[in-house]
């Protein structure tokens, strides 16, 4: 192991000491575990972010038009025909 020195504010040190005492573990073990948990969370969504994204998804799903599959298929065929014909700019 490597010994390192950090400067922490009084509240953080008090929290570290209480946590280590409550867990009956050395402070260094608490710090190592906290860093490992923090590193594992990097890149993951927070609960608030996850709720916001789910809300946005639900709102978008509600805006999907309810129509028969045949109507959607006909629209897709029309788009494909337009693309093969050069699209909207073809006549310019």
C-alpha positions in Angstrom: 0.0 0.0 0.0 1.0 3.6 -0.5 0.8 6.2 2.2 -0.7 9.5 1.1 -1.7 12.8 2.8 -4.9 14.7 2.2 -6.2 17.9 3.7 -9.9 17.6 4.7 -12.2 20.1 6.4 -13.3 19.5 10.0 -16.8 18.2 9.2 -15.4 15.6 6.7 -12.9 14.4 9.3 -15.6 14.1 11.9 -17.8 12.2 9.5 -15.0 9.9 8.7 -14.2 9.2 12.3 -17.8 8.6 13.2 -18.2 6.2 10.3 -15.1 4.3 11.1 -16.1 4.0 14.7 -19.6 2.8 13.8 -18.3 0.3 11.3 -15.4 -0.8 13.7 -13.0 -0.4 10.8 -9.9 1.7 10.2 -10.4 5.1 8.7 -8.3 4.2 5.8 -10.6 1.2 5.0 -13.6 3.5 5.1 -11.9 6.0 2.7 -10.9 3.1 0.3 -14.4 1.8 0.3 -15.9 5.2 -0.2 -13.6 5.9 -3.2 -14.4 2.5 -4.7 -18.2 3.2 -4.4 -17.8 6.7 -5.8 -15.7 5.4 -8.8 -18.4 2.8 -9.5 -21.1 5.5 -9.6 -19.3 7.7 -12.0 -21.2 7.8 -15.3 -24.3 6.4 -13.8 -27.5 8.4 -13.6 -28.5 9.8 -10.2 -32.0 9.0 -9.0 -33.2 12.5 -9.9 -31.7 12.2 -13.4 -33.3 8.8 -13.9 -36.7 10.0 -12.8 -36.4 13.0 -15.2 -35.5 10.8 -18.1 -38.3 8.4 -17.4 -40.8 11.3 -17.2 -39.5 12.6 -20.5 -39.8 9.1 -22.0 -43.4 8.7 -20.7 -44.3 12.1 -22.2 -42.9 11.2 -25.6 -44.6 7.8 -25.6 -47.9 9.5 -24.9 -47.3 11.7 -28.0 -46.8 8.7 -30.4 -49.8 8.7 -32.7 -52.3 5.9 -32.2 -53.0 4.6 -35.7 -53.3 1.3 -37.5 -50.1 -0.3 -38.7 -51.4 -0.2 -42.2 -51.5 3.6 -42.1 -47.9 3.7 -40.8 -46.8 1.2 -43.5 -48.4 3.4 -46.2 -46.6 6.5 -45.0 -43.3 4.7 -45.0 -43.9 3.5 -48.5 -44.7 7.0 -49.6 -41.4 8.3 -48.0 -39.4 5.5 -49.7 -41.0 6.4 -53.1 -40.1 10.1 -52.6 -36.5 9.2 -51.7 -36.2 7.0 -54.8 -37.6 9.8 -56.9 -35.1 12.3 -55.6 -37.0 13.7 -52.7 -38.5 17.2 -52.4 -35.5 18.9 -54.1 -35.6 16.9 -57.2 -38.0 19.2 -59.1 -35.9 22.4 -58.3 
